[in-house]
């Protein structure tokens, strides 16, 4: 059986936590920031986890993470 390939774009965007969950950064913090409130931009700074429904798909493209 050949080695499975890791999606390199996904590997750059996700990290695994100590409990095995996938951590990601929130979207919407790159550009067009003038119309967004300070509170919204502050809340977008923090990382969050991938939800349970999506986690199965992520494990397929990140087999060695």
N, CA, C and O atoms as CSV, one atom per row, in Angstrom:
chain,resi,resn,atom,element,x,y,z
A,1,UNK,N,N,0.841,-1.187,0.000
A,1,UNK,CA,C,0.000,0.000,0.000
A,1,UNK,C,C,0.887,1.253,0.000
A,1,UNK,O,O,1.737,1.401,0.879
A,2,UNK,N,N,0.703,2.154,-0.971
A,2,UNK,CA,C,1.536,3.361,-1.005
A,2,UNK,C,C,1.163,4.335,0.116
A,2,UNK,O,O,0.102,4.232,0.731
A,3,UNK,N,N,2.057,5.265,0.353
A,3,UNK,CA,C,1.799,6.280,1.367
A,3,UNK,C,C,0.651,7.181,0.910
A,3,UNK,O,O,0.469,7.416,-0.285
A,4,UNK,N,N,-0.110,7.674,1.868
A,4,UNK,CA,C,-1.183,8.618,1.553
A,4,UNK,C,C,-0.586,10.008,1.473
A,4,UNK,O,O,0.331,10.340,2.224
A,5,UNK,N,N,-1.107,10.828,0.559
A,5,UNK,CA,C,-0.598,12.192,0.419
A,5,UNK,C,C,-1.383,13.143,1.307
A,5,UNK,O,O,-2.611,13.082,1.379
A,6,UNK,N,N,-0.652,14.023,1.983
A,6,UNK,CA,C,-1.255,15.083,2.779
A,6,UNK,C,C,-1.515,16.266,1.871
A,6,UNK,O,O,-0.666,16.621,1.054
A,7,UNK,N,N,-2.671,16.875,2.003
A,7,UNK,CA,C,-2.969,18.110,1.279
A,7,UNK,C,C,-2.125,19.211,1.907
A,7,UNK,O,O,-2.355,19.591,3.055
A,8,UNK,N,N,-1.153,19.724,1.167
A,8,UNK,CA,C,-0.217,20.692,1.750
A,8,UNK,C,C,-0.901,22.014,2.068
A,8,UNK,O,O,-0.502,22.701,3.009
A,9,UNK,N,N,-1.924,22.383,1.301
A,9,UNK,CA,C,-2.638,23.630,1.606
A,9,UNK,C,C,-3.385,23.506,2.932
A,9,UNK,O,O,-3.429,24.459,3.709
A,10,UNK,N,N,-3.969,22.341,3.194
A,10,UNK,CA,C,-4.675,22.123,4.462
A,10,UNK,C,C,-3.693,22.018,5.625
A,10,UNK,O,O,-3.995,22.460,6.734
A,11,UNK,N,N,-2.524,21.437,5.381
A,11,UNK,CA,C,-1.525,21.276,6.433
A,11,UNK,C,C,-1.026,22.631,6.936
A,11,UNK,O,O,-0.647,22.763,8.100
A,12,UNK,N,N,-1.026,23.634,6.059
A,12,UNK,CA,C,-0.610,24.979,6.455
A,12,UNK,C,C,-1.688,25.693,7.265
A,12,UNK,O,O,-1.379,26.610,8.026
A,13,UNK,N,N,-2.943,25.289,7.113
A,13,UNK,CA,C,-4.059,25.996,7.727
A,13,UNK,C,C,-4.557,25.385,9.039
A,13,UNK,O,O,-5.232,26.064,9.813
A,14,UNK,N,N,-4.236,24.126,9.299
A,14,UNK,CA,C,-4.769,23.446,10.476
A,14,UNK,C,C,-3.644,22.873,11.320
A,14,UNK,O,O,-2.629,22.416,10.795
A,15,UNK,N,N,-3.834,22.902,12.637
A,15,UNK,CA,C,-2.910,22.239,13.562
A,15,UNK,C,C,-3.733,21.378,14.508
A,15,UNK,O,O,-4.913,21.644,14.735
A,16,UNK,N,N,-3.113,20.361,15.050
A,16,UNK,CA,C,-3.807,19.456,15.959
A,16,UNK,C,C,-3.558,19.891,17.394
A,16,UNK,O,O,-2.437,20.246,17.758
A,17,UNK,N,N,-4.612,19.861,18.208
A,17,UNK,CA,C,-4.483,20.207,19.619
A,17,UNK,C,C,-4.068,18.966,20.406
A,17,UNK,O,O,-3.981,17.871,19.852
A,18,UNK,N,N,-3.819,19.141,21.668
A,18,UNK,CA,C,-3.412,18.028,22.516
A,18,UNK,C,C,-4.469,16.944,22.642
A,18,UNK,O,O,-4.140,15.771,22.819
A,19,UNK,N,N,-5.736,17.330,22.551
A,19,UNK,CA,C,-6.826,16.366,22.668
A,19,UNK,C,C,-7.207,15.745,21.327
A,19,UNK,O,O,-8.108,14.909,21.271
A,20,UNK,N,N,-6.526,16.148,20.234
A,20,UNK,CA,C,-6.772,15.552,18.928
A,20,UNK,C,C,-7.727,16.325,18.045
A,20,UNK,O,O,-8.023,15.888,16.932
A,21,UNK,N,N,-8.219,17.466,18.512
A,21,UNK,CA,C,-9.105,18.292,17.685
A,21,UNK,C,C,-8.270,19.119,16.719
A,21,UNK,O,O,-7.070,19.298,16.928
A,22,UNK,N,N,-8.896,19.622,15.667
A,22,UNK,CA,C,-8.199,20.458,14.693
A,22,UNK,C,C,-8.474,21.928,14.993
A,22,UNK,O,O,-9.617,22.335,15.197
A,23,UNK,N,N,-7.405,22.711,15.014
A,23,UNK,CA,C,-7.500,24.128,15.309
A,23,UNK,C,C,-7.343,24.909,14.011
A,23,UNK,O,O,-6.511,24.565,13.171
A,24,UNK,N,N,-8.148,25.966,13.846
A,24,UNK,CA,C,-8.079,26.797,12.650
A,24,UNK,C,C,-8.259,28.259,13.036
A,24,UNK,O,O,-8.757,28.569,14.118
A,25,UNK,N,N,-7.848,29.154,12.140
A,25,UNK,CA,C,-8.088,30.579,12.345
A,25,UNK,C,C,-9.400,30.956,11.664
A,25,UNK,O,O,-9.807,30.312,10.698
A,26,UNK,N,N,-10.055,31.988,12.160
A,26,UNK,CA,C,-11.325,32.427,11.607
A,26,UNK,C,C,-11.111,33.223,10.319
A,26,UNK,O,O,-10.101,33.910,10.162
A,27,UNK,N,N,-12.063,33.123,9.413
A,27,UNK,CA,C,-11.998,33.829,8.133
A,27,UNK,C,C,-12.518,35.254,8.296
A,27,UNK,O,O,-13.263,35.550,9.230
A,28,UNK,N,N,-12.116,36.136,7.376
A,28,UNK,CA,C,-12.665,37.493,7.342
A,28,UNK,C,C,-11.776,38.549,7.953
A,28,UNK,O,O,-12.265,39.623,8.303
A,29,UNK,N,N,-10.488,38.287,8.097
A,29,UNK,CA,C,-9.577,39.233,8.759
A,29,UNK,C,C,-8.478,39.724,7.810
A,29,UNK,O,O,-7.491,40.301,8.267
A,30,UNK,N,N,-8.628,39.508,6.504
A,30,UNK,CA,C,-7.559,39.844,5.559
A,30,UNK,C,C,-7.703,41.236,4.952
A,30,UNK,O,O,-6.750,42.014,4.952
A,31,UNK,N,N,-8.881,41.552,4.438
A,31,UNK,CA,C,-9.062,42.840,3.773
A,31,UNK,C,C,-10.502,43.303,3.957
A,31,UNK,O,O,-11.332,42.591,4.523
A,32,UNK,N,N,-10.787,44.527,3.461
A,32,UNK,CA,C,-12.082,45.205,3.661
A,32,UNK,C,C,-12.389,45.278,5.167
A,32,UNK,O,O,-13.456,44.867,5.624
A,33,UNK,N,N,-11.429,45.808,5.910
A,33,UNK,CA,C,-11.560,45.855,7.361
A,33,UNK,C,C,-12.157,47.168,7.869
A,33,UNK,O,O,-12.517,47.273,9.041
A,34,UNK,N,N,-12.263,48.166,6.993
A,34,UNK,CA,C,-12.743,49.479,7.452
A,34,UNK,C,C,-14.210,49.448,7.835
A,34,UNK,O,O,-14.619,50.150,8.759
A,35,UNK,N,N,-15.006,48.653,7.146
A,35,UNK,CA,C,-16.440,48.597,7.457
A,35,UNK,C,C,-16.759,47.652,8.613
A,35,UNK,O,O,-17.886,47.643,9.110
A,36,UNK,N,N,-15.786,46.860,9.043
A,36,UNK,CA,C,-16.010,45.936,10.154
A,36,UNK,C,C,-15.704,46.641,11.478
A,36,UNK,O,O,-14.765,47.431,11.572
A,37,UNK,N,N,-16.502,46.345,12.482
A,37,UNK,CA,C,-16.331,47.005,13.771
A,37,UNK,C,C,-15.082,46.483,14.479
A,37,UNK,O,O,-14.569,45.409,14.164
A,38,UNK,N,N,-14.614,47.263,15.433
A,38,UNK,CA,C,-13.439,46.876,16.216
A,38,UNK,C,C,-13.710,45.595,16.976
A,38,UNK,O,O,-12.834,44.738,17.091
A,39,UNK,N,N,-14.919,45.461,17.496
A,39,UNK,CA,C,-15.300,44.262,18.237
A,39,UNK,C,C,-15.253,43.027,17.343
A,39,UNK,O,O,-14.781,41.971,17.764
A,40,UNK,N,N,-15.734,43.158,16.128
A,40,UNK,CA,C,-15.739,42.026,15.191
A,40,UNK,C,C,-14.311,41.621,14.834
A,40,UNK,O,O,-13.980,40.436,14.806
A,41,UNK,N,N,-13.461,42.631,14.558
A,41,UNK,CA,C,-12.064,42.340,14.206
A,41,UNK,C,C,-11.316,41.707,15.373
A,41,UNK,O,O,-10.475,40.832,15.171
A,42,UNK,N,N,-11.617,42.142,16.585
A,42,UNK,CA,C,-10.986,41.572,17.785
A,42,UNK,C,C,-11.400,40.112,17.968
A,42,UNK,O,O,-10.573,39.271,18.322
A,43,UNK,N,N,-12.671,39.811,17.729
A,43,UNK,CA,C,-13.158,38.445,17.872
A,43,UNK,C,C,-12.643,37.519,16.778
A,43,UNK,O,O,-12.591,36.306,16.978
A,44,UNK,N,N,-12.263,38.065,15.630
A,44,UNK,CA,C,-11.718,37.253,14.544
A,44,UNK,C,C,-10.262,36.865,14.769
A,44,UNK,O,O,-9.739,35.998,14.069
A,45,UNK,N,N,-9.598,37.499,15.741
A,45,UNK,CA,C,-8.189,37.194,16.020
A,45,UNK,C,C,-7.984,35.793,16.573
A,45,UNK,O,O,-6.973,35.152,16.284
A,46,UNK,N,N,-8.927,35.319,17.359
A,46,UNK,CA,C,-8.733,34.078,18.104
A,46,UNK,C,C,-8.985,32.845,17.246
A,46,UNK,O,O,-9.823,32.854,16.345
A,47,UNK,N,N,-8.251,31.800,17.544
A,47,UNK,CA,C,-8.416,30.527,16.843
A,47,UNK,C,C,-9.633,29.794,17.386
A,47,UNK,O,O,-10.084,30.053,18.502
A,48,UNK,N,N,-10.155,28.882,16.588
A,48,UNK,CA,C,-11.291,28.060,17.002
A,48,UNK,C,C,-11.066,26.643,16.507
A,48,UNK,O,O,-10.102,26.386,15.787
A,49,UNK,N,N,-11.939,25.724,16.879
A,49,UNK,CA,C,-11.783,24.343,16.437
A,49,UNK,C,C,-12.695,24.055,15.257
A,49,UNK,O,O,-13.708,24.726,15.061
A,50,UNK,N,N,-12.324,23.055,14.477
A,50,UNK,CA,C,-13.144,22.610,13.354
A,50,UNK,C,C,-14.333,21.854,13.928
A,50,UNK,O,O,-14.166,21.036,14.833
A,51,UNK,N,N,-15.551,22.120,13.406
A,51,UNK,CA,C,-16.709,21.444,13.977
A,51,UNK,C,C,-16.733,19.969,13.603
A,51,UNK,O,O,-16.084,19.536,12.651
A,52,UNK,N,N,-17.498,19.214,14.378
A,52,UNK,CA,C,-17.481,17.753,14.321
A,52,UNK,C,C,-17.853,17.209,12.944
A,52,UNK,O,O,-17.274,16.215,12.505
A,53,UNK,N,N,-18.798,17.830,12.260
A,53,UNK,CA,C,-19.246,17.362,10.951
A,53,UNK,C,C,-18.135,17.453,9.904
A,53,UNK,O,O,-18.043,16.605,9.016
A,54,UNK,N,N,-17.302,18.473,10.009
A,54,UNK,CA,C,-16.233,18.700,9.036
A,54,UNK,C,C,-14.960,17.927,9.391
A,54,UNK,O,O,-14.104,17.710,8.533
A,55,UNK,N,N,-14.839,17.517,10.636
A,55,UNK,CA,C,-13.600,16.902,11.113
A,55,UNK,C,C,-13.279,15.592,10.392
A,55,UNK,O,O,-12.111,15.286,10.151
A,56,UNK,N,N,-14.315,14.818,10.047
A,56,UNK,CA,C,-14.085,13.559,9.328
A,56,UNK,C,C,-13.451,13.806,7.963
A,56,UNK,O,O,-12.550,13.073,7.555
A,57,UNK,N,N,-13.919,14.845,7.250
A,57,UNK,CA,C,-13.345,15.190,5.946
A,57,UNK,C,C,-11.899,15.643,6.090
A,57,UNK,O,O,-11.059,15.313,5.254
A,58,UNK,N,N,-11.606,16.395,7.143
A,58,UNK,CA,C,-10.268,16.916,7.351
A,58,UNK,C,C,-9.285,15.798,7.672
A,58,UNK,O,O,-8.123,15.872,7.273
A,59,UNK,N,N,-9.727,14.763,8.384
A,59,UNK,CA,C,-8.842,13.639,8.717
A,59,UNK,C,C,-8.413,12.893,7.458
A,59,UNK,O,O,-7.326,12.316,7.421
A,60,UNK,N,N,-9.265,12.899,6.416
A,60,UNK,CA,C,-8.917,12.233,5.155
A,60,UNK,C,C,-7.807,12.959,4.414
A,60,UNK,O,O,-6.906,12.328,3.861
A,61,UNK,N,N,-7.871,14.300,4.404
A,61,UNK,CA,C,-6.851,15.039,3.656
A,61,UNK,C,C,-5.618,15.360,4.509
A,61,UNK,O,O,-4.613,15.855,3.999
A,62,UNK,N,N,-5.710,15.072,5.814
A,62,UNK,CA,C,-4.567,15.246,6.708
A,62,UNK,C,C,-4.292,13.938,7.457
A,62,UNK,O,O,-4.473,13.873,8.673
A,63,UNK,N,N,-3.858,12.903,6.745
A,63,UNK,CA,C,-3.713,11.589,7.390
A,63,UNK,C,C,-2.619,11.525,8.443
A,63,UNK,O,O,-2.720,10.726,9.374
A,64,UNK,N,N,-1.573,12.342,8.328
A,64,UNK,CA,C,-0.439,12.250,9.248
A,64,UNK,C,C,-0.356,13.400,10.232
A,64,UNK,O,O,0.641,13.537,10.941
A,65,UNK,N,N,-1.388,14.229,10.286
A,65,UNK,CA,C,-1.378,15.372,11.197
A,65,UNK,C,C,-1.804,14.943,12.578
A,65,UNK,O,O,-1.859,15.767,13.490
